Amino acid sequence: MHTKVNLWLGLLALMASPSSHAQCSRAILVPVATTGLSVTVGADGVGGVYPDILRSVSAKEACTFTFTVVPRARLEVMFESGKADLLIPASKTPRRDEHGIFVPMIYSRATLISVGSDRPALRSIQELLERRELRVALVRGFDYGDAYQEMIRELGKQGRLTFDVDANSIARKLAAGMADVTVMAPSILLGSMVGDARVEHLADKLRYEPLPELPWGDSGAYISKTAVGAEDRAALRELLEGATKSGAVWKAFLRYYPPGSLKDSIRPR
C-alpha cells in the first residue's frame, strides 16, 4: 500500500514540477544574411551551419525560429533597434554587448587575406595602414572589435577602402584584381567561394596573415535584451549553450567545410 502511495505522490510531483527543458513563449525572429557556409541563402531557402543548429534545437525543444533574409548591414540596425531576437553568427564586441546577451559557441579569428604573392608579409594593422598602395575591400556590417573599427576609420581617411554586401563579392574583387586584401574570418571567405566557378579556383591560392590586433576570440549568438523577454532569453541561452557543450556546433562546421579548411579561423570550444 505504502509503495503505491509513494509512486502516485512521485508522479504527481513530476506533473506539478516545471519542465527541465527550455521553452519559448513565441517564435523567435532571426534575420540572416549570407555568411559563407555559416548562413546560406538560395532557391531552397535559408541553410548553413547556424540555421541547421537552430532547426536541430527546434526539433528537440519547444522553441521555433523564423528566418528572414536581409542585407548584412541591416542586421546590426535591426538588432540595435530591438527588431531582431537573435544576431547569429556574431563576434563578441563591446557595442553589441550594449544591446544583447552574448552566448559563445565557437572560437574564431579574422585575418588579413589576399591572393598569394611575393610581397613582404604584413605583421600588424599599422603596417597595413602604412602600405598605402594596397587596396582594401571589406564586408559592410562585419565587426571584429575596436581595433577593426579603428582600422576602418583610418583606411577611410586614406581613401583606400571599399565595402561590399557579402564575402562572395569580395572574392570576386580579389579574383579580378580590383582589391588587394580583405580582413575577415577565412571560413567565411572560403565558404562564399564554394560552388562559384568564378572564384572557386582561388581557394588554394589564398594567403592568410594573422594580425596581432585581431586575436582569437569568441563567436556565437547575441540574444536581444529589448526584443526578448527574460524567460525566453533564459530558454534561448540554455538551448544554445547545450548545443555548444554537446559538440553539435563543431560537428555542424565539420559537415559543411572541407577537411583542414577551418584551422586558420575556427576552433571548437
C-alpha positions as CSV (number, residue, x, y, z in Angstrom):
1,M,0.0,0.0,0.0
2,H,2.8,2.4,1.0
3,T,4.6,1.6,-2.2
4,K,1.6,2.5,-4.4
5,V,1.0,5.8,-2.4
6,N,4.7,6.8,-2.8
7,L,4.5,6.0,-6.5
8,W,1.4,8.2,-7.0
9,L,3.0,11.0,-5.0
10,G,6.1,10.8,-7.1
11,L,4.1,11.0,-10.3
12,L,2.1,13.9,-9.0
13,A,5.3,15.8,-8.1
14,L,6.7,15.3,-11.6
15,M,3.5,16.5,-13.2
16,A,3.4,19.6,-11.0
17,S,7.1,20.5,-11.4
18,P,8.2,22.8,-14.2
19,S,9.7,21.2,-17.3
20,S,13.5,21.0,-17.2
21,H,13.5,21.6,-21.0
22,A,13.9,25.1,-22.4
23,Q,10.7,26.5,-23.9
24,C,9.9,29.7,-25.7
25,S,6.7,31.6,-25.4
26,R,6.6,32.5,-29.2
27,A,8.5,32.1,-32.4
28,I,12.0,33.6,-32.3
29,L,12.7,36.1,-35.1
30,V,16.1,35.6,-36.7
31,P,17.0,37.9,-39.6
32,V,20.0,36.5,-41.5
33,A,22.4,37.4,-44.4
34,T,24.7,35.2,-46.4
35,T,27.8,34.5,-44.4
36,G,30.0,31.9,-46.1
37,L,28.7,28.5,-45.3
38,S,27.7,29.6,-41.8
39,V,24.5,31.0,-43.4
40,T,23.5,30.3,-46.9
41,V,20.6,31.8,-48.9
42,G,19.4,30.1,-52.1
43,A,16.4,28.8,-54.0
44,D,15.8,26.3,-51.3
45,G,15.7,28.9,-48.6
46,V,17.9,29.6,-45.7
47,G,20.6,27.0,-44.8
48,G,24.1,26.6,-43.5
49,V,25.8,25.9,-40.2
50,Y,23.8,28.1,-37.8
51,P,20.3,27.6,-39.3
52,D,20.9,23.9,-39.2
53,I,21.8,24.2,-35.5
54,L,18.7,26.2,-34.7
55,R,16.5,23.8,-36.6
56,S,18.0,20.9,-34.8
57,V,17.3,22.6,-31.5
58,S,13.8,23.4,-32.6
59,A,13.1,19.8,-33.4
60,K,14.1,18.7,-29.9
61,E,12.8,21.5,-27.8
62,A,9.7,23.8,-27.6
63,C,11.3,26.7,-29.4
64,T,10.8,27.6,-33.1
65,F,12.7,30.1,-35.2
66,T,11.5,32.3,-38.1
67,F,14.2,33.3,-40.6
68,T,14.1,36.4,-42.8
69,V,16.7,37.4,-45.3
70,V,18.1,41.0,-45.1
71,P,21.3,42.8,-46.1
72,R,24.2,42.2,-43.7
73,A,24.5,45.8,-42.7
74,R,20.8,45.9,-41.8
75,L,21.2,43.1,-39.3
76,E,23.1,45.4,-36.9
77,V,20.4,48.1,-37.3
78,M,17.6,45.6,-36.6
79,F,19.4,44.2,-33.6
80,E,20.2,47.5,-32.1
81,S,16.6,48.8,-32.6
82,G,15.1,45.7,-31.0
83,K,13.6,44.3,-34.2
84,A,15.7,41.1,-34.1
85,D,15.6,38.5,-31.4
86,L,18.9,36.8,-32.4
87,L,22.0,38.1,-34.1
88,I,23.8,35.0,-35.4
89,P,26.6,34.4,-36.2
90,A,28.3,37.3,-34.4
91,S,31.6,38.0,-32.9
92,K,31.7,39.5,-29.4
93,T,32.1,43.2,-29.4
94,P,31.6,46.0,-26.7
95,R,29.0,47.7,-28.9
96,R,26.9,44.6,-29.3
97,D,27.2,43.9,-25.6
98,E,25.1,47.0,-25.0
99,H,22.1,45.5,-26.8
100,G,22.3,41.8,-26.2
101,I,23.3,38.8,-24.1
102,F,26.2,37.0,-25.8
103,V,26.4,33.2,-26.0
104,P,29.8,31.9,-27.1
105,M,29.6,28.9,-29.4
106,I,32.9,28.8,-31.2
107,Y,36.4,30.4,-31.2
108,S,37.1,32.4,-34.4
109,R,39.7,34.7,-35.8
110,A,39.7,37.3,-38.5
111,T,42.9,37.5,-40.6
112,L,44.3,39.5,-43.5
113,I,43.6,37.6,-46.7
114,S,44.9,38.1,-50.2
115,V,45.7,36.2,-53.3
116,G,49.2,34.7,-52.9
117,S,52.1,36.9,-53.9
118,D,55.7,37.6,-53.1
119,R,55.2,40.9,-51.3
120,P,56.6,41.2,-47.8
121,A,54.3,39.9,-45.1
122,L,52.2,42.3,-43.2
123,R,52.6,41.8,-39.4
124,S,50.1,44.3,-38.0
125,I,47.3,46.7,-38.8
126,Q,49.8,49.5,-38.5
127,E,51.9,48.0,-41.3
128,L,48.7,47.7,-43.4
129,L,48.0,51.4,-42.9
130,E,51.5,52.2,-44.0
131,R,51.3,50.2,-47.2
132,R,49.1,52.8,-49.0
133,E,49.4,51.1,-52.3
134,L,47.2,48.2,-51.1
135,R,43.5,48.5,-51.8
136,V,41.3,47.0,-49.0
137,A,37.8,45.6,-49.5
138,L,35.6,44.7,-46.5
139,V,32.1,43.4,-46.0
140,R,29.8,46.1,-44.8
141,G,28.4,45.2,-41.3
142,F,31.2,42.9,-40.2
143,D,32.6,43.8,-36.8
144,Y,35.7,42.3,-35.2
145,G,36.0,44.7,-32.3
146,D,37.6,48.1,-31.5
147,A,40.9,47.6,-33.4
148,Y,39.0,46.6,-36.5
149,Q,36.7,49.6,-36.3
150,E,39.7,51.9,-35.9
151,M,41.3,50.3,-38.9
152,I,38.2,51.1,-40.9
153,R,38.3,54.7,-39.9
154,E,41.9,55.2,-40.8
155,L,41.6,53.4,-44.2
156,G,38.6,55.5,-45.0
157,K,40.6,58.7,-44.3
158,Q,43.3,57.4,-46.7
159,G,40.7,56.7,-49.4
160,R,41.8,53.1,-49.8
161,L,38.7,51.3,-48.6
162,T,35.6,49.9,-50.3
163,F,32.7,48.0,-48.9
164,D,30.7,45.1,-50.4
165,V,27.5,43.4,-49.4
166,D,28.9,39.9,-48.9
167,A,32.0,37.8,-48.9
168,N,31.4,36.4,-52.4
169,S,31.6,40.0,-53.8
170,I,34.9,40.4,-52.0
171,A,36.2,37.1,-53.5
172,R,35.2,38.3,-57.0
173,K,37.1,41.6,-56.4
174,L,40.2,39.8,-55.3
175,A,40.0,37.5,-58.4
176,A,39.5,40.4,-60.8
177,G,42.4,42.4,-59.2
178,M,40.0,45.2,-58.1
179,A,41.2,44.8,-54.5
180,D,44.5,43.6,-53.0
181,V,43.5,42.5,-49.5
182,T,40.5,41.9,-47.2
183,V,40.0,41.2,-43.5
184,M,37.6,38.5,-42.2
185,A,37.4,35.0,-40.9
186,P,38.9,32.7,-43.6
187,S,36.0,30.3,-43.2
188,I,33.6,33.0,-44.3
189,L,35.5,33.8,-47.5
190,L,36.2,30.1,-48.3
191,G,32.5,29.2,-47.7
192,S,31.4,32.0,-50.1
193,M,33.6,30.6,-52.9
194,V,32.3,27.0,-52.8
195,G,30.4,26.2,-56.0
196,D,31.2,29.5,-57.7
197,A,33.3,28.8,-60.8
198,R,34.3,32.4,-61.0
199,V,36.3,32.3,-57.7
200,E,36.5,28.6,-56.5
201,H,39.8,28.1,-58.2
202,L,41.4,30.7,-55.9
203,A,40.7,28.8,-52.7
204,D,44.2,27.1,-52.8
205,K,45.9,30.3,-53.7
206,L,44.8,32.5,-50.8
207,R,47.4,33.9,-48.4
208,Y,46.5,34.3,-44.7
209,E,48.3,36.8,-42.5
210,P,47.2,36.9,-38.8
211,L,47.2,40.3,-37.2
212,P,48.0,40.6,-33.5
213,E,45.4,43.3,-33.1
214,L,42.8,40.7,-34.1
215,P,43.4,37.7,-31.8
216,W,41.3,34.6,-31.4
217,G,38.0,35.4,-29.8
218,D,34.5,34.3,-29.1
219,S,31.9,33.9,-31.8
220,G,28.3,32.8,-31.4
221,A,25.0,34.5,-30.9
222,Y,23.5,37.6,-29.3
223,I,20.1,37.4,-27.7
224,S,18.3,40.8,-27.7
225,K,17.8,42.5,-24.3
226,T,14.9,44.5,-25.5
227,A,13.0,42.3,-28.0
228,V,13.2,39.1,-25.9
229,G,11.6,38.7,-22.5
230,A,13.6,37.4,-19.5
231,E,12.1,33.9,-19.6
232,D,12.7,33.5,-23.4
233,R,16.2,34.8,-23.0
234,A,16.9,32.2,-20.4
235,A,15.4,29.4,-22.6
236,L,17.4,30.5,-25.7
237,R,20.6,30.7,-23.7
238,E,20.1,27.2,-22.3
239,L,19.5,25.8,-25.8
240,L,22.5,27.5,-27.4
241,E,24.8,26.6,-24.6
242,G,23.5,23.0,-24.7
243,A,24.3,22.8,-28.5
244,T,27.8,24.0,-27.8
245,K,28.6,21.7,-24.9
246,S,27.2,18.7,-26.8
247,G,29.6,19.3,-29.7
248,A,26.8,19.8,-32.1
249,V,28.1,23.2,-33.2
250,W,31.6,21.9,-34.1
251,K,30.1,18.9,-35.8
252,A,27.9,21.2,-38.0
253,F,31.0,23.1,-39.1
254,L,32.8,19.9,-40.0
255,R,29.8,18.8,-42.1
256,Y,29.9,21.9,-44.2
257,Y,33.6,22.8,-44.6
258,P,36.3,20.7,-46.4
259,P,38.8,19.0,-44.1
260,G,41.6,21.3,-42.9
261,S,39.9,24.5,-44.1
262,L,39.0,25.7,-40.6
263,K,42.4,25.6,-39.0
264,D,43.2,29.3,-39.5
265,S,39.8,30.7,-38.4
266,I,37.6,28.3,-36.4
267,R,38.2,26.3,-33.2
268,P,35.8,24.3,-31.1
269,R,35.0,25.5,-27.6
